Amino acid sequence: MAVELRNPALALATPATIACHLGRIRTHSANLKLSIGPSNTMSQAKESQSQETVALELNQALDSGSLYEVRQLLKSLPSSSIAHLLESSPPKARNVLWQLIDKDAEGEVLQDLNEDLQSEFLSELNAQQVVKLTEGLETDDLADILQQLPDQVTVEVLRAMDEQDRQRVESILSFDEDTAGGLMNTDTITVRRSHTLELVLRYLRRHESLPEMTDNILIVDREDKFLGILPLRRLLVSDPNTTVREIMREDIDAIPVDMEATRVAQLFERHDWVSAPVVDLDGKLVGRITIDDVVDVIKDNAEHALMSMAGLDEEDDSFAPILKTARRRALWLGVNLMTAVLASGVIFLFQDTLDQVVYLAVLMPIVANMGGVAGTQTLTLVIRSLALGHISQSNSRWLLVRELGVAGLNGTAWAIVIAAITFAWYGDLPLSIVIAAAMMINLVVAALAGAYLPLFLNRIKIDPALAGSVALTTVTDSVGFFVFLGLAQLFYL
């Protein structure tokens, strides 16, 4: 056969259906690009209001015990909205809502939940129930769910699947979930470059639908090595007697199966892709990644960067039980306690100086606080640049020099300001000089720490977003206190 279909159950019915689907793809892509526009902001506001209204109606129905009304409301909502309601509900209401969800919709809802809730609901199911619940899900979504299960249960679930589905899921589970292999879906349509477009269309008409987000047909040779893509928009408007070779695109680089998920997201953003092929180390096609999965990666990365600065997990449940939440936060609070003790130890070294010049204690927090803010600005910029892939060995030195220059200018300006304020308060020129010099030094040190700490942590495979803020606070507090009190001791004792 000249044309191969990797998943025969998922292909195209008619050329008209292709055109219709292509229109939906383009509309979807346009909507993504317009997501920052004012019209979309209004749409999001209306959607938010709608969700709040539904949530209020559900709560009122739950409080009144009208479970039939709750069930009917849930049936009218898409799976993503139901998942949002579950994540926004306290445990008692959440359990009732889960029981009232239509059984055919549970799998779709489950894939939209955060990992904490997925694990909670899955822990109450046996292998057969998981198989039934996840029936019909995309291979990559199913693999994501199975990764939340204990290994023994995962094995049982795989055994309960048919041979074809099991092989597809196992191929994805063999890769790390944060790589292209973990993101990809194995449902792909492939053709050979030597055949005509008429043959391709005739073969596709024998099937009912395309895999989700199909904007290209992938071209491979007899050994399944990736050769290029055949865009649907060119397939539909070209002469049927034209061969695939004549209109295919060969300038497309496939994504290596071991590429990091963040790097995949960067490529999708840079090239405005809807989907992209994935190949193994030998260049053989193993699957494809679609924009919906990339959006999840971008969302997870943004949440991770925000939550990690407070020592929290992006998958933390907002309505988790007290003991579970307290246990998760305790470790980070302990780490911060140790850093605070270290900073207090620096102050203890200069206790005699503080006894002699009591008003040093009034001014001391200003130096540490200014250093902390300046360092955080640099730290945040560098972490963002690392996430976007902007920083390399060739430009890191330039970035450091730039940050030192900024710190020097700001340090000079604000040192003059705080010196004037201090002199106005206490009329003490030596003290004004001490605090000005301490602020200058601490802002420069903060810039160095803010620039180098995330680079160092990234090099030793520690998440800069998680550990960077604590390390920076330790440096700026300790250095700020030490320099300020040390200089004061030189002047006053």
N, C-alpha and C positions, 0 to 999 in steps of 0.2 A: 504493500500500500504506500502511496506517495505521501499521504497526510496521516499524521499520528495524533491521537487525542489521549493525553495522559489520564484524564478522567472522563471516560465516554459518557457518563451520566450528566456531565456539565458541559454543554456546548451550545451552539446557536440554532435557532429554529429557522429564521428566514433573514434575508438581507434587510428587510424592513425592520425586523427586530434588532438587528445590529445597529442600524441607524438610530433607532429609538434609544438603545442602550448607550450609544456614543453620545447622544444628546444629554443623557443623564450624567454621563461622566464629565462632559464639558461644563454642565451646570454645576456639578459638585466642585469641580476645580475652580470655577469662577467664584463660587461661594466661599471657598477657602481663602482666595486672594482678597475678597471683599470683607473678610472677617474683622478688619480694623476700621471699617468705614462707619459713618454715622447711622446709615440705614440698618446695618446689622446690629449696632448698639441698641437701636429701638426695638428690633426683633428680639434681642436677648432680654431686654427689659420686660417686654410683653410675656415672653416665655417664663421668665422668673416669677412674674405676677401670677401667671397661670398655675405654675407649680405650687406657689404659696396658697392659692385658692383651693387647689385639689388637696393639698396637705391639710388645710383647715377642715375641709369637708370630711376627709378621712378620719381625722381626730374626733370630730363631732360624732361621726357614725360609730367609731369605736367606743367612745364614752357612753353613747346611748345603747350600745349592744346590738346595733343593726348590722350584723355581719353580711347579710345579703347585699345591702347597699354598698358596703366596702368591696365585696367581690365584684360587683358590677362596675364600680369606679376603676378598679384595677384592670379589668378587662378592656377598658377604653383607653388605657395608657400604653405607650410603647415601652419596650423592655428597659431602655436607658432611664426613663422617667421613674419606673418602678424601682430600679436599683437606687436611684437618687433618693427616693422616699424611704427606702430601707436604711440607707446610710444616715438619713436625717432623723431617724426615729429612735427613741430609747429602747432598751432591750425587750421590755414586756410587749410594747406595741409592735416591735419589729418581728417578734416570733409569731404573733397573731397574723400579721400581714403576710409573712412567708407561707403560712398554712393556707391562706386564702388565694394565693396566686394560682392561676390555671396551670395544671401539670404540664401541658404542652409548652408553656412559656418559661418554665423554671430554668431550663438550660440557658436561654437567651439572657435572662435576668442575671443568672449566676456569673456569666462571663463579664458583665458590666460592673460587678461589685469589687471593692478593694480586697486585697489578699486576706486581711483579717476576717472579714465576713465570709469570704469563700471558704476558708478553713473551718470556720465555726459551723456553717451549714453542711459542709462535706463530711465533717467528723461524725455526723449523726446518720450517715448513709452507708450501706454495704456496697460491695462491688457491683452487684446487679442493678441496684438503684442508681448508681453513678452512671452506668452504661445507658440506662433508659433515659436519665435526665439529660445527658449530653448528646443524645442521638440527633444527628442532623447539624451539629455545629461544625464550623470550619476546622480543618486539621490543626492550624496553629492555635486557635482558641481552645480546642480540646487539650492540646499539649500544655497550655498555660494552666488549665484547671488541674490536670493530673499532677503537675509539679507541686501542688499544694497538699497532696495526699502522702501518707506514709508509703515507703517503698513497697511494703508487702501488699497494701491495698492497690497500688498502681499496677503491680504485676497481675493481680486478680482481675482488675478492670481490663487490662490488655488481653488477657486470656479469654475474656468473655466477648471480645470483639471478633468480627469476621477477619479473615486473613488480610484482605486488601487494606482495610482501615487500620489494622494493627501495624502493618509495615509502614504506612504513612506516618502514624503517630510516633513510632519508634525511631524513624529517621530524624524527626524533629527533636525528640527527647535526647538524642545522642549528642546534641550541641548545647552549649551553654545558653541559657535563656537571654543573656545580654549580648548575643552575637547575631549576625545575619541569619545563621542557621536556626537559631531559636525563634526568630521573627517570621521566617518564611512560611509560605503555604505550598504544599506539594501539588495542588491542583493547577496544572498549566496546560495550555493548548500549544502544540508544536507542529510545524510543517517542515517540508524539505524545500530547498531553494530552487530545485530544478523543475517544479511543476507550475501549471498555470493558475491564475486567480480563479478561473471558472471551476477548476477542479476543487480548489479550496472551498469556495462558496457552496458547491454542490454537496460536498462532504459535510460541511457545517450545518446545512439545512436539515440534515437527518436528526439533529439533536434539539433538545428543548430549550436550553439556556446556557449562558456563559458563566464561568466563575466570576465572583464579585470583582469589581474594579478592573475588568479586562479592557485595556485600551490598546494593547498590542498583541499580535500573535508571535510567538517565539520561534526562531528558526534554528534547527540543529542538523547535524549530519547523521550518518548511519550509526555513529558511535556515541550519539547524544551530546556531542560537543557543541557549545553555543556559538552561533555564527552571526546573529543579528536579530533584528525585529522587523515585523511587518505591521505598520500602524493601521488600525482599522479605518481611519479616515482616508488613507490612500487606497486600501483594498476596495472600498465602496465606490470610488470615483474613477478607478483605472479601467482600462480596456480588459475585459475578461480573458483575452488571448495573451495578455502580458504574463511573463513568468515572474515568480516571486523574486528571483535574482535581480530583475531589472528595477524593482521599486523598493527592495528591502534596504534597511539602514544598517550599515556595518560599523558605523562610528560610535556605537554604544558599548561602553565597557560594563561588563557584568560585575556584580558585587561578589567578592570572595566570601565563602561561607563562614569564615572565621573573623570577618570584620566586626568591630565593636558596634553595638547598636547606636551609640551616640554619633559615630562617624557616618553610619547609614543615614541617620536623620539629617545630618549636615548636607549630604549629597542630594537628598530629596529636596531640601530647602533651596539649595543652590541651583538645581536644574529644573525645578517645578515638575517633578515626576509624579505620575499617578501610580505607576507600578515599575518594578525593576527586576530583571532576572538575577538569580543567585547560582553561582557555579562552585564546584569543588576544586581541589588543588590541581586536578587534571584538566580543568576547563569544561567539565561535563555539567550540563544543566541539572540542578537538583530541586529547583523551586523558584518562587518569586515572592517579593515583598510588596505589599500594597500600602497606599497612603494612610488608610485607617489605622494600621498598626504603627506607622511612623508617628502619627499624631499622638498615639498613646505613649510612645517613647519620649516625645517632646514634653508632654504633660507630666509624665513621671519624673523626668529630669528637673523640671521647674519646681515641682513639689519637693523633690529631694533636696535641692539647693536651699529652699526656704526652710524646710523643717529641720535639716541637719544642723543649721546654725543654732538651734535650741536643743540639739541632742535628741530630736524626735525622729521617728520613722515616718516616711511619707504615706505608709499604709496604715498608720495608727487609726484606730476607730475612735471617732469623736464621742461615742456613747459607750465606750468599753467600761466594764465594772471597775470600781474604785481600786481594789487590790491589784488587779492586772495593770492598771494605769500607773499606780504608785510604784510598782516593781520596775516597770520600764524606765521611769524617770529617775529612780533612786541612783542608779549608776552615774548618770550624767551630773546629778547634784553632788555626788561624792567627788567626782573629778574636779568640779568647780570649787568645792570646799578646799581641796588640796592646793589649788592655785591661789586661793585667797589666803590660806595659811602661809604660803611662800611669800606673798606680798607683805603680810603682817610681820613676817620674820625680818624682812628688810627694814621695816619701820622700827622694830625692836632694837636693831643695831644702833639706832640713833636716838635712843630713849633719853639719854642725858642732854642731847641738844634740844629735844622737844621740851624737856623740863626747864631749860634755861630760856628758850624763846618760844613761849606757849603759842603765840599767834602763827607759828609755822603750821600748826595743825589745821588752821582755818584755810590756809592757801594751798596746802599739799594736794588735796583732791583735784584742784584745777589743772595741775601739770599732768597728772595721770589721765584725767578725763580727756584733755585735748589730744594727748598722744593716742588714746584709744580710738577717738573719732577719726583722726588722720590715718591711723593704721587700718581701720576698718574700710575706709574709702579705697585705699590701695588694694587691700585684700580682696574686696568684692570685685574690683575691676580685673584683677589677675585671675580670680576663679572663673569669672565670666569668659575671659579671653581663652583660658584653658578649655572650657567647655565648647567654645566655638572653634577651637583649633587654630587660633590666631597666633599663639606664642610658640616659638621654636628656639633652638640654640642660637640661631643667627640673629634674632631680634630681641632676645631677653635682656642683653646688656644695654641696648638703647632704651628699653622700657625702664630699666633700673635708673639710668642716668636721668631720664625724664622725671621720674618720681622723686628723686633726690633734689632736682631743681625746683619742683613744685613745693616740696617740703621746706626747702631753704627759703623760698620767697614767702610762703605762708608763715613759717616759723619766725622770720624777721618781723613781719607786719604785726602778728599777734603778740610777739614778745614785747614790742614797744607799747602796745595797748595795755597789756597786763602790768608792765612796769609802771606805767603812768597811773593806773588804778591803784596799785599797791602803794605807791608814794603818796597818793591822795588820801588813802586810808590811814597809813601809819607814819608818814613822813620819814621813812627809813630808806635812805639811798642804797646802802649795801643789800638790804632785803629785796629792793626793786631789781637790782642787778642780778641777784641770785635766782629769782623766779624767772627773769627774762632768759638767762642763760640756760636754766633747766628746761624751759619750754622749747627753746631752739634745739637743744640736744635730743630731747625726747621725740620731737616731731620728725627729726632726721632718722632716729633709730626706728620709729614706728613705720616710716616709709620703707626702710630696709627690710624690716620684719614682714610687713604686709606684702612686699614683692617677692621675697625669697622663701618665706614659709610655705605658701601653696606650691611653689615649684619643687621644693625639697620633698614635701609630703607626697606630691604626685609621683615623684621619681621613685620613692620607696613604697609605692602602691598603697598609700593611705589617702582616704578621701579628704581633700582640702576643705570641702564645705563642712565636713563633720568635725575635724580636729583643728582647723585653722583659726577659728574665732577664739577658742579656749587658749591656744598657744599664744596668739597675739595679745590677748588680754593679760596673760602672765608676763609677757615681755614688757609691754607698755607700762603696766602698773609697777612692776619691780624696778625697771630702769628709771621711771619717773620719780618714784620715791627715793631711790638710791642717789640719783644725781641732785635732786633738790635738797635733800637732807645732808648729803655729803658736802655740797658747796656751802650750805649754811654753817656746817660745823667748821669749815675752813675760815669763814668770816667771823664767827662769833666765839669760838672756843680756842 
